[in-house]
């Protein structure tokens, strides 16, 4: 065994090693394991040192890059003319440029953003952003963010296929980019796709609707809800409050008149709350007696927008409701009735038999006093 390990070893070095090498088989194995572990430790240490040095050099290059391009970004934000010609941009630094450009765009508004867009186009970096759309997920997200800031409809065909990507982050990023280009056209694609994309959370969809605006959302949303071919369109109902209330009102009234599911009636009441049409008052009064507490709560909130000074008798019975939210909404509605004075509220408090309702009304009175 010793001869195998020490084969080829110089004589001046082999002699001491032969004397130190153990005779016992188990000790030989232990020594071999220790030597292998030491070699592995040295390799790991070398790797850590190498990676640290690479990271340090990369950080230094990134700092030099930032110092070189920061004046250009400052010129864009201050409104001065761009330098002509613009500095050359090496290919390996293009990704850094787009990352810094995207971050800067988030802090700018108006004409400063337009100047940043012109600088990007002058450098030809819009073409690089389009190239990134063919890369991995991270590259796609960087490219989509850049094209969203540009908001150029000429890039529509390059971005649209990514709306149907299996990756939720990429598909949502492409949706935001399409909305930045053409909101109405984008929502016609996004809403039918959103019905089947359960990986798109409703808060994300609400954010898309808010960015697109009421006018862009309402018609495509109502069309999607009326299309029986679109599977899962019921999940889009929650987005109706982000549409134009007057256009959504016929759908909302139909849901209440037909006694639709409680979740649908809640959305319908939210739409009517925004509209504030006195003609819907009978529907709101009927919803006050619904078995679902959330429907009663939304009906109270809608009624509070068009309440009259003599509506106290509508709110008082609901101070005894089993649901805390309904009780508090009824108390807040009483406290905000037109022409209601503090003395009137104190008199109403004496008429409330339920102690929980009394607590709710006291809390509402305290809010009025502030």
N, C-alpha and C positions, 0 to 999 in steps of 0.2 A: 504493500500500500504506500509506504514512504517513497519507494522508488518511482511509483507512478506520479505522485504529486511533485516530486523534486527532479523529474527528468528534464534534462537540458539546463539545469541550474549550475552556475559556475562553482568550481570546487571551493573557492574561498568563502562562498556563501552557503554552500550545501552542508559543509561540515558542522557549523553551529546549529543549523536547522535540524539536521539529523539527530543531534544530541537533545534538542528541545522537543522534537516530535514525540508525542506519547505512544506507548506500546499498546495501551488498552484500546480496544475497538470503539467502545462507547465514548471515550475521551476524544478519540480522533474525530468521530461524528460531531461532537459538541464543538470542537475547535473549527472544524470545517464550517459549521453553521454560523459560528461567531465571525469568521472571516467573510463569509458571504453577506451576513448582515451589515458588517462594517463597510463593505464595498457598496452595498445598496444605499446605505446612509450617505456615503460620499456622493453617489450619483444624484440623490435627491437634493442634497445641499448645493451641488453644482447647478442643478436645474433651477432651484429657487433663485440662486444668484444670477443666473442667466436671464430668467424671466423678469427679475427686478431691474436689471440693467436695461432690458428691452423696454420695459414700462417707463423707466426714467427718460430714455431717449425719445420715446414716443410723446411723453408729456412735454419735453423740451421743444420738439417739433410743433406740437399743437400750440404751445405758447407763442412760438415765433409766428405761426400762422395767424393766430388771433391778433397779435400786435400789428401784423401787416395789413389785415383786412378791417380792423376796427375803425380806422379813419374813414373808409368808404361807407360803412354803416352809419357813422356819425354824420357824414355829409348828407346822406339820405334823410336822416331824422331832422336835421337842422334846416333843410330846404335849400341848400346850396347846389350849384351845378356839379354834375358828376365829372370826374377827371377824364380826360381824353388824350391818349387811349387809356383804357382800364388796365390794371396790372394783369400779367399773365397768370393763369391758374393751372398748375400741374395736375395731371390726371389723378394722381394718387391723393390729392387734396380736395377733390371735388365733393366727396361725401362730407368732409368737414365743413366745406362751404355751405352745403345745403342744410346741414344741422344748425349751423350758426345763423343762417338766413331765416330758417323757420322760427327759431327762438326770437330773433329780432322782430319778425313780422307780428308776433303775438303782442308786442309792446307798442306797435305803431298804429296810427289811424290816418285816414284821409289821404292827403297828397303824399305824405311820407311813404305810405305803403305803395302808392303808385310809382314813386321813384325807385323803391327797392325792386319792384317788378321790372322796371325798365333796365336796371342794372343786371338783373338775372338774365333777361333776354339778350342784352348786349354781350354777355359772356357765353351765351349759348347753353346755359345750365338747364334751361327748360328741356332740351334734348336729353341731357343726362338724367333728369327726373323721369322722363318717359322710359329710358333704359332701365331704371330701377324697378319699374313695374313688372319687369320680367324676372326679377331676382327672387330672393327668399322673402320671408314675411317681414323682417325688419327693413329690408330695402324697399319693399312695396309700401310700407307705412310712411317712410321718409318721402318717397316720391309722391304719394297721394297727398300728404300734407303740403308739399310744395305746390302741387297743381291746385289744391284748394285755395291757397293764397292768391295764385294767379287768376283763378276763376275764369279761364278762357274757354268758351264753348268749343273751340277748335280741337280741344283734347278730349272731347266727349267719347268718341269711339274707342280711345285707348283706355278710358277709365270704366266704361259701362260693363265690360265682361267681369271685372273684379267684384261687381255687386253680387254676383252669384258664387263667389268663392266659398269653399267649405270652411275657411277660417273666419270666425265671427269678427275678429278685429279688422281684418282686411276688408270684409264686406261692408262693415259699418263705416270705416274710413272712406271707402269709395262712395257710399251714400252721402256722406257730408260733402265730399268733393263735387258730386253731381248737383247737389242742392246749391252749392256756391256758384256753379256755372249757370244753371237754368232751373229755378225752384219748381215751377209748375210742371215742367216736363219730367223732372226727376221724381216728383211724388207720384206720377202716374206709373212709374216702374217700381218705386220703393214700397208703396203700400200693398200692392198684390204680393210682392215678394215677402213682406213682413208677416203676412198672414200665415205663411208656412214656415217661417224662420223662428222656431221656438227658442233658438239660442240668442235672439235679439231681445233683451229685456225691455219691458214696457217703459221704464224711465229713459232708456236710450231712444226708443221710438218717439217718446214725448219730446226729447231734445231735438230730434230731427224735425218734428212738426213745428216747434218753436222757431228753429232756424229758417224753415221754409216760409213761415207766415200763414195767416188765416186764409188768404185768397188762394194760395197754392195748394193748401191741404184739403179744403172742404169738398170740392167737386170730385177729385179722385177718391177721397175717402167714402163719400156717399155712393159713388159708383161701385167701389169694391164691396161695400156692404150689401148692395143690391144684386151682385153677381153671384148666382148659385154655383157657378163653376169653381170659384175660388174657395178652396178648402181652408178651414180654420179662420174664416173671416170674422168670427165672433170676437176674437181677441182684439180686433181693431176698434171695437165699439168704445173702448176706454179712451181712444184718441179724439173722439168727437168734441169734447170741450176745447180742444185746440183749434177747431175750425171756426168758421163764421157763424155766430149764434143764429142769425136770421135764416140762413140756408139750412142749418141743422134742425130748426124748430119743427118742421113737419114730421121728421123722423121721431123726434123726442115726443111729440104729442101723440103719435100713433102708438108708441111703446106704453104710454100711460093709459091711453084709452083701451088698448087691447089687453091690459093686465099682463105685460111681459114679465120675464124673470126679474127678480129683485135687483140683480146686478145691472141689468139693462135700464131699469127704472131709475136707479141711482145716477147713471150717466145722463139719462134724459132730463132729470131734475137739475143736474149741473148745467146743462145747456140752457134750460129755461131760466135758471138763475142769472146767467150772463145776459140773457135777452131782456128780462124784466118786463114782460108784456102783461098788462093787467087782464087781458083776455084769458090767460092761463090760470087765473085765481081758482076757479072751480076744481081744476085738476090738482092744484096744490093742496086745497082743503081736503080732497078725497085721499091724497097720499098721506096726510097726517094720521090717518087711521090704519095705515098698512101694518102688517104683522112684523115686518123686518125693521129693526131699529135704525139701520142705516138709511133706509128709504124715508122714515119719519124725520131723521136728522137733516137730510138734504131738502126735504119739503119745507122744513122750518127755515132753513137758510134761504131758500128761494122766496118764501113768503115774507121774510124779513126785509127783502129788497123793495117790496111794494106794500108793506104793511100800512094800515090806516090807524088813526088815533083811537078808533073804537074797536080795535082787534084784540083787546086784552082778554076777552072771553075765549078767544081761540088758543091763546098761549097758556092760560092758567091751568087747564086740565092736564097739560103735558108736564107740569112741574111734578106730577106724581108718577111719571113714567119710570119704568124699571131700569132704563138705560141712563147712565150718568151723562153721556154726551147729549142725549135728547133733552134731559132736564136743564142742563146748562144752556143749551141753545134756546130753549123756551124762555129761560130767565133773561138771557141777553136780548132776545127779541122784545120782551116786555120793557126792559130798561131803555131800549132805543125807539120805542113807539113815538111818533111825532107828537109834540106837545106834552109829553109826560114829565111831570115835575117830581121832585124828590118826595114831596108829601104824598103824591099819588102812589108812588112805589111803596112807601111805608104802609099805606092803607091796603094795597094789594098783598103785601107781605102778611098782614094780619088775616087775610082770607085763605092762606095756604095751609091746609091741615097736615100735609106730609113734611116731616122734619128735614128730609133730604132735599125736598123742593125749597124749603125755607133757606137752607144753606146755599143752594144754587142762586136764589134771588138775592140773598145778602152779598154774595160774591159779585153779582152783576151790579148791585147798587154801589158797592165799594169801587168798582171800575168806573162808574159814572162820576163819582165824586172826585176822581183824580184829575 
